[in-house]
Amino acid sequence: MIDSERVLYQFPISHYCEKTRWNLDAKGLSFRVHDVLPGLHMLSLRRFGKTTTLPLLVDRGTPVVDSANIAHHLKRS
């Protein structure tokens, strides 16, 4: 992963993930989406710590979990 990019780990059908996509779009930020499967997502997320919840935004190497936390993070960016 290039350090300057944003990657959103998400379930394709999730209101919380959709809220995060809207926030990223509203800020005009570029990002990639990485869809994960429920249940198996826990294996994908292990490398970011103990989190098992989505959405997870990796913003230039910094993981931010939960749509509300991501929104606050994006306000500070």
CNS distance restraints for C-alpha pairs under 8 A (distance, minus, plus):
assign (resid   1 and name CA) (resid   5 and name CA) 7.51 0.50 0.50
assign (resid   2 and name CA) (resid  60 and name CA) 7.76 0.50 0.50
assign (resid   3 and name CA) (resid  60 and name CA) 4.86 0.50 0.50
assign (resid   3 and name CA) (resid  61 and name CA) 5.71 0.50 0.50
assign (resid   4 and name CA) (resid  59 and name CA) 7.64 0.50 0.50
assign (resid   4 and name CA) (resid  60 and name CA) 4.64 0.50 0.50
assign (resid   4 and name CA) (resid  61 and name CA) 7.62 0.50 0.50
assign (resid   5 and name CA) (resid  30 and name CA) 7.69 0.50 0.50
assign (resid   5 and name CA) (resid  31 and name CA) 6.59 0.50 0.50
assign (resid   5 and name CA) (resid  32 and name CA) 7.93 0.50 0.50
assign (resid   5 and name CA) (resid  59 and name CA) 6.51 0.50 0.50
assign (resid   5 and name CA) (resid  60 and name CA) 5.27 0.50 0.50
assign (resid   5 and name CA) (resid  61 and name CA) 7.99 0.50 0.50
assign (resid   6 and name CA) (resid  30 and name CA) 7.01 0.50 0.50
assign (resid   6 and name CA) (resid  31 and name CA) 4.71 0.50 0.50
assign (resid   6 and name CA) (resid  32 and name CA) 6.29 0.50 0.50
assign (resid   6 and name CA) (resid  57 and name CA) 6.84 0.50 0.50
assign (resid   6 and name CA) (resid  58 and name CA) 5.55 0.50 0.50
assign (resid   6 and name CA) (resid  59 and name CA) 4.52 0.50 0.50
assign (resid   6 and name CA) (resid  60 and name CA) 5.81 0.50 0.50
assign (resid   6 and name CA) (resid  61 and name CA) 7.99 0.50 0.50
assign (resid   7 and name CA) (resid  31 and name CA) 5.54 0.50 0.50
assign (resid   7 and name CA) (resid  32 and name CA) 4.77 0.50 0.50
assign (resid   7 and name CA) (resid  33 and name CA) 5.77 0.50 0.50
assign (resid   7 and name CA) (resid  34 and name CA) 6.83 0.50 0.50
assign (resid   7 and name CA) (resid  57 and name CA) 5.73 0.50 0.50
assign (resid   7 and name CA) (resid  58 and name CA) 5.19 0.50 0.50
assign (resid   7 and name CA) (resid  59 and name CA) 6.68 0.50 0.50
assign (resid   8 and name CA) (resid  31 and name CA) 6.95 0.50 0.50
assign (resid   8 and name CA) (resid  32 and name CA) 6.15 0.50 0.50
assign (resid   8 and name CA) (resid  33 and name CA) 4.85 0.50 0.50
assign (resid   8 and name CA) (resid  34 and name CA) 5.94 0.50 0.50
assign (resid   8 and name CA) (resid  55 and name CA) 6.88 0.50 0.50
assign (resid   8 and name CA) (resid  56 and name CA) 5.79 0.50 0.50
assign (resid   8 and name CA) (resid  57 and name CA) 4.49 0.50 0.50
assign (resid   8 and name CA) (resid  58 and name CA) 6.42 0.50 0.50
assign (resid   9 and name CA) (resid  33 and name CA) 6.14 0.50 0.50
assign (resid   9 and name CA) (resid  34 and name CA) 4.80 0.50 0.50
assign (resid   9 and name CA) (resid  35 and name CA) 5.95 0.50 0.50
assign (resid   9 and name CA) (resid  36 and name CA) 6.84 0.50 0.50
assign (resid   9 and name CA) (resid  54 and name CA) 6.85 0.50 0.50
assign (resid   9 and name CA) (resid  55 and name CA) 5.79 0.50 0.50
assign (resid   9 and name CA) (resid  56 and name CA) 5.09 0.50 0.50
assign (resid   9 and name CA) (resid  57 and name CA) 6.25 0.50 0.50
assign (resid  10 and name CA) (resid  14 and name CA) 7.77 0.50 0.50
assign (resid  10 and name CA) (resid  17 and name CA) 5.85 0.50 0.50
assign (resid  10 and name CA) (resid  33 and name CA) 7.20 0.50 0.50
assign (resid  10 and name CA) (resid  34 and name CA) 6.31 0.50 0.50
assign (resid  10 and name CA) (resid  35 and name CA) 5.12 0.50 0.50
assign (resid  10 and name CA) (resid  36 and name CA) 6.04 0.50 0.50
assign (resid  10 and name CA) (resid  54 and name CA) 5.82 0.50 0.50
assign (resid  10 and name CA) (resid  55 and name CA) 5.01 0.50 0.50
assign (resid  10 and name CA) (resid  56 and name CA) 6.78 0.50 0.50
assign (resid  11 and name CA) (resid  17 and name CA) 6.82 0.50 0.50
assign (resid  11 and name CA) (resid  35 and name CA) 5.61 0.50 0.50
assign (resid  11 and name CA) (resid  36 and name CA) 5.67 0.50 0.50
assign (resid  11 and name CA) (resid  37 and name CA) 6.61 0.50 0.50
assign (resid  11 and name CA) (resid  38 and name CA) 7.13 0.50 0.50
assign (resid  11 and name CA) (resid  54 and name CA) 7.32 0.50 0.50
assign (resid  11 and name CA) (resid  55 and name CA) 7.51 0.50 0.50
assign (resid  12 and name CA) (resid  17 and name CA) 7.61 0.50 0.50
assign (resid  12 and name CA) (resid  35 and name CA) 6.02 0.50 0.50
assign (resid  12 and name CA) (resid  36 and name CA) 7.74 0.50 0.50
assign (resid  13 and name CA) (resid  17 and name CA) 7.69 0.50 0.50
assign (resid  13 and name CA) (resid  18 and name CA) 7.81 0.50 0.50
assign (resid  14 and name CA) (resid  18 and name CA) 6.13 0.50 0.50
assign (resid  15 and name CA) (resid  19 and name CA) 6.12 0.50 0.50
assign (resid  16 and name CA) (resid  20 and name CA) 6.43 0.50 0.50
assign (resid  16 and name CA) (resid  54 and name CA) 7.88 0.50 0.50
assign (resid  16 and name CA) (resid  55 and name CA) 6.78 0.50 0.50
assign (resid  16 and name CA) (resid  66 and name CA) 7.85 0.50 0.50
assign (resid  16 and name CA) (resid  67 and name CA) 5.79 0.50 0.50
assign (resid  17 and name CA) (resid  21 and name CA) 6.31 0.50 0.50
assign (resid  17 and name CA) (resid  54 and name CA) 7.15 0.50 0.50
assign (resid  17 and name CA) (resid  55 and name CA) 5.26 0.50 0.50
assign (resid  17 and name CA) (resid  67 and name CA) 6.87 0.50 0.50
assign (resid  18 and name CA) (resid  22 and name CA) 6.21 0.50 0.50
assign (resid  19 and name CA) (resid  23 and name CA) 6.28 0.50 0.50
assign (resid  19 and name CA) (resid  67 and name CA) 6.82 0.50 0.50
assign (resid  20 and name CA) (resid  24 and name CA) 6.23 0.50 0.50
assign (resid  20 and name CA) (resid  55 and name CA) 7.38 0.50 0.50
assign (resid  20 and name CA) (resid  67 and name CA) 5.61 0.50 0.50
assign (resid  20 and name CA) (resid  70 and name CA) 7.05 0.50 0.50
assign (resid  20 and name CA) (resid  71 and name CA) 7.03 0.50 0.50
assign (resid  21 and name CA) (resid  25 and name CA) 6.09 0.50 0.50
assign (resid  22 and name CA) (resid  26 and name CA) 5.95 0.50 0.50
assign (resid  23 and name CA) (resid  27 and name CA) 6.32 0.50 0.50
assign (resid  23 and name CA) (resid  71 and name CA) 6.58 0.50 0.50
assign (resid  23 and name CA) (resid  74 and name CA) 7.81 0.50 0.50
assign (resid  24 and name CA) (resid  28 and name CA) 6.32 0.50 0.50
assign (resid  24 and name CA) (resid  29 and name CA) 5.47 0.50 0.50
assign (resid  24 and name CA) (resid  30 and name CA) 7.49 0.50 0.50
assign (resid  24 and name CA) (resid  31 and name CA) 7.74 0.50 0.50
assign (resid  24 and name CA) (resid  74 and name CA) 7.66 0.50 0.50
assign (resid  25 and name CA) (resid  29 and name CA) 6.06 0.50 0.50
assign (resid  25 and name CA) (resid  30 and name CA) 7.73 0.50 0.50
assign (resid  27 and name CA) (resid  74 and name CA) 7.88 0.50 0.50
assign (resid  36 and name CA) (resid  40 and name CA) 7.23 0.50 0.50
assign (resid  36 and name CA) (resid  41 and name CA) 5.40 0.50 0.50
assign (resid  36 and name CA) (resid  44 and name CA) 7.70 0.50 0.50
assign (resid  37 and name CA) (resid  41 and name CA) 5.49 0.50 0.50
assign (resid  40 and name CA) (resid  44 and name CA) 7.00 0.50 0.50
assign (resid  41 and name CA) (resid  45 and name CA) 6.19 0.50 0.50
assign (resid  41 and name CA) (resid  52 and name CA) 7.37 0.50 0.50
assign (resid  42 and name CA) (resid  46 and name CA) 6.30 0.50 0.50
assign (resid  42 and name CA) (resid  51 and name CA) 7.90 0.50 0.50
assign (resid  42 and name CA) (resid  52 and name CA) 5.35 0.50 0.50
assign (resid  45 and name CA) (resid  49 and name CA) 7.22 0.50 0.50
assign (resid  45 and name CA) (resid  50 and name CA) 7.91 0.50 0.50
assign (resid  45 and name CA) (resid  51 and name CA) 6.72 0.50 0.50
assign (resid  45 and name CA) (resid  52 and name CA) 6.48 0.50 0.50
assign (resid  46 and name CA) (resid  50 and name CA) 6.27 0.50 0.50
assign (resid  46 and name CA) (resid  51 and name CA) 7.12 0.50 0.50
assign (resid  46 and name CA) (resid  52 and name CA) 7.79 0.50 0.50
assign (resid  48 and name CA) (resid  63 and name CA) 6.70 0.50 0.50
assign (resid  51 and name CA) (resid  65 and name CA) 7.62 0.50 0.50
assign (resid  53 and name CA) (resid  65 and name CA) 7.01 0.50 0.50
assign (resid  53 and name CA) (resid  66 and name CA) 7.01 0.50 0.50
assign (resid  54 and name CA) (resid  65 and name CA) 6.52 0.50 0.50
assign (resid  54 and name CA) (resid  66 and name CA) 6.06 0.50 0.50
assign (resid  54 and name CA) (resid  67 and name CA) 7.89 0.50 0.50
assign (resid  55 and name CA) (resid  65 and name CA) 6.09 0.50 0.50
assign (resid  55 and name CA) (resid  66 and name CA) 5.49 0.50 0.50
assign (resid  55 and name CA) (resid  67 and name CA) 6.15 0.50 0.50
assign (resid  56 and name CA) (resid  63 and name CA) 6.68 0.50 0.50
assign (resid  56 and name CA) (resid  64 and name CA) 5.70 0.50 0.50
assign (resid  56 and name CA) (resid  65 and name CA) 4.51 0.50 0.50
assign (resid  56 and name CA) (resid  66 and name CA) 6.40 0.50 0.50
assign (resid  56 and name CA) (resid  67 and name CA) 7.94 0.50 0.50
assign (resid  56 and name CA) (resid  70 and name CA) 7.97 0.50 0.50
assign (resid  57 and name CA) (resid  62 and name CA) 7.94 0.50 0.50
assign (resid  57 and name CA) (resid  63 and name CA) 5.68 0.50 0.50
assign (resid  57 and name CA) (resid  64 and name CA) 5.18 0.50 0.50
assign (resid  57 and name CA) (resid  65 and name CA) 6.42 0.50 0.50
assign (resid  57 and name CA) (resid  70 and name CA) 6.96 0.50 0.50
assign (resid  58 and name CA) (resid  62 and name CA) 5.23 0.50 0.50
assign (resid  58 and name CA) (resid  63 and name CA) 4.24 0.50 0.50
assign (resid  58 and name CA) (resid  64 and name CA) 6.21 0.50 0.50
assign (resid  59 and name CA) (resid  63 and name CA) 6.28 0.50 0.50
assign (resid  59 and name CA) (resid  64 and name CA) 7.45 0.50 0.50
assign (resid  64 and name CA) (resid  69 and name CA) 6.74 0.50 0.50
assign (resid  64 and name CA) (resid  70 and name CA) 5.87 0.50 0.50
assign (resid  64 and name CA) (resid  73 and name CA) 7.66 0.50 0.50
assign (resid  65 and name CA) (resid  69 and name CA) 6.34 0.50 0.50
assign (resid  65 and name CA) (resid  70 and name CA) 6.48 0.50 0.50
assign (resid  66 and name CA) (resid  70 and name CA) 6.10 0.50 0.50
assign (resid  67 and name CA) (resid  71 and name CA) 6.12 0.50 0.50
assign (resid  68 and name CA) (resid  72 and name CA) 6.36 0.50 0.50
assign (resid  69 and name CA) (resid  73 and name CA) 6.08 0.50 0.50
assign (resid  70 and name CA) (resid  74 and name CA) 6.09 0.50 0.50
assign (resid  71 and name CA) (resid  75 and name CA) 6.30 0.50 0.50
assign (resid  72 and name CA) (resid  76 and name CA) 6.56 0.50 0.50
assign (resid  73 and name CA) (resid  77 and name CA) 6.43 0.50 0.50
